[in-house]
Amino acid sequence: MRLTINHSEVSHERLGTEPVNKLLFKMALPSVIAMIMQALYNLKAGTDPA
């Protein structure tokens, strides 16, 4: 008998069992990095004389 685990089930389980600090680094940090990169791009794009 083979047991299969759905990825979304693992995510929901992780949200209920892991410490908040660990979840913040795993889930929020990539979003924060993406927002910082977008802000830097917008600063650069705003200074181009086009």
Protein Blocks (a to p, Z undefined) as FASTA:
>chain_A
ZZdddfklmmmmmmmmmcfklmmmmmmmmmmmmmmmmmmmmmmmmmpcZZ
